[in-house]
Amino acid sequence: MDMLNCRMNWARAGLTVRVFVLCALFWTGAARAGDRVALVIGNGAYQRVPALSNPPQDANDLASALQRLDFKVTRLINGTGADMRRAFVEFGHAAEGASVAVVFYAGHGMEVGGENWLIPTDAELRSDADVESEAISLRSVNLQVSKAHQLGLIILDACRNDPFAAKMKRSLATRAVTRGLAPTEPTDNVLVAYAARDGTTASDGDGRNSPFTTALLKHIETPGLEISFLFRRVRDDVMTATKREQQPFVYGSLSKEEIYLKALSAPAAASTQGAPSAQTTAEDDQFWHSIQTSTVPGLYEEFLSRYPGSNHVWEARQRLVDLRASQLAATSPSTSPPSGADPSLKQGPGGSSPASVRPFTNEDNQRVQAIAAQQKLTLPQFTISVDEVDRSSPNSQFVGVWSNKLGWENGEGRYTMLVVTKVSATGLASGYYLWGPPTKRSWQQTPAGYTRFAEYISKNTFTLQVGDTIAVKLDRNTLTMTSARQGKSSDRASIELHPVWQLVEPVREDKKSSARSGSGKRTSTTLIADERRGREMQLTQQPKPEGEDLVARCRQQAHRQLINDSSRIAACAQNGGKI
């Protein structure tokens, strides 16, 4: 009997503990719901310039979405300067005890002298000197959201063509007022998302919402979508909707901790821990089954880009390595790996052995800093990871710090530097473009600065949009940059950049192979060596085989036709480029 009473007491105790735990989880969830705050502003009814129709609708729709995500939301529609300052002060107090603090702003924004400003509806801005008293600086917004201990997020749909800039008087000739917003460097726990990258403008759209807000509303409530992947999806949707004319951009970096605006529900998280959602699994499985026997490397690159969390990632990477090794062996029989070589090693851009990489040392950093100081360049902080470089791709030779001893047009123009920090498996190059102080011959008299970029490489070339259009082409170990003056296509300038430091060792030519016999005739040994070198040079100068060009053409067709179906792209490449 005593034993039975003991068991009943323990059972009641266990039930009590379980009830307590469930209650604790419930109250923790409730506390967490109030632990996330948001300020949403939509300015459209401007008093001194034409009104914008979409920002109030964008703000209201996003505020509703954030409320469904358990944010405590403050809305401000058509805020004056006094309204916005009061709202940001109150929001700063709320953000101090929050885990996540979000600011969304839709309306006019502008850059003045390298600093970004949000423009209230009652602003007049007759002079650039009026900005500080009539507008709200992005720097002050950054300080408010940074009070949240996990994430401060600023989302700006404020890159439209600015009607204030045209009529604004300049207090200083060197104080530039340019289109779009300037790049920003947020604090440690803050991300800043632009509807269009720095220096470019965003579309207001023809529908209820702008293209950027439309994409944001589509994905922001997706369960289990980590914050970084949320903005990747938004970027892809906006570029598709605008036919690649508008590219959203995110500034800032976070720790390795995963952050979700909407986490998976507890039962779903428990049952699918470590695995993608059912929908994603179905999509990546379907795409994988359609390409798994293909011999087109570009299809596997497309798969890795679209489904980085798929169960087939290892298979896709291995298939990509095998195909590239086969292509190299077919092109140059002498480059097949020796017996007993490790088959997991990636093939280098110019031969069968793995591409030799050089880490970015303190000595390299000091040399880059010395050049930047000498040329009066503003050098951003950057990192380059050896592990993130696909050494089997010739595009990996872009990764490095590129500079010149003279400025544009043999010293008549500015100094410049290009820092390429990463090239993805699909050929997306990202990094920083730096320019020094202007000279008398410079087309624009804007001060020294830098901008981030992310552009796709095609046939050893990509394009920068920095005021003027700049084509960047890699030829052997020289980057040639060619610019056409905006509004005057007949005016062109060029500059050659050479590596101050390069992650992947460049391909070296064998000087002995060009030797000639004393009689002036080439020996049979020399002819064979030259032929082999010619094949290797041809291989390095053609970064994308025919199959990969097919994939690129198919992607372009899909973008033009607003098709976002990976299976259609795969079928297009298999059918010779017809979507």
Salt bridges, closest charged atoms under 4 A:
ASP58 OD2 - ARG160 NH2 3.89
ASP61 OD2 - ARG208 NE 2.73
ASP83 OD1 - ARG86 NH1 3.45
GLU96 OE2 - LYS147 NZ 3.83
GLU115 OE2 - ARG139 NH2 2.64
GLU124 OE1 - ARG48 NE 3.78
GLU124 OE2 - ARG126 NE 3.56
ASP128 OD2 - ARG175 NH1 3.93
GLU132 OE2 - ARG175 NH2 3.98
ASP157 OD1 - ARG160 NH1 3.89
ASP204 OD1 - ARG160 NE 2.69
GLU221 OE2 - ARG68 NH2 2.80
ASP236 OD1 - ARG235 NH1 3.23
ASP237 OD2 - LYS218 NZ 3.32
ASP237 OD2 - HIS219 NE2 2.68
ASP285 OD1 - HIS312 NE2 2.71
GLU301 OE2 - ARG324 NH2 2.50
GLU302 OE2 - ARG306 NE 2.85
GLU302 OE1 - ARG555 NH1 2.35
GLU315 OE2 - HIS312 ND1 2.94
ASP364 OD1 - ARG367 NH2 2.74
GLU388 OE1 - LYS422 NZ 3.94
GLU412 OE1 - ARG441 NH1 3.09
GLU455 OE2 - ARG197 NH1 2.32
ASP491 OD2 - ARG485 NH1 3.43
GLU505 OE2 - ARG358 NE 3.58
GLU509 OE2 - ARG476 NH1 3.35
GLU509 OE1 - ARG533 NH1 3.21
ASP530 OD2 - ARG522 NH2 1.80
ASP530 OD1 - ARG533 NH2 3.44
GLU531 OE2 - ARG535 NH1 3.35
GLU548 OE2 - ARG324 NH1 3.41
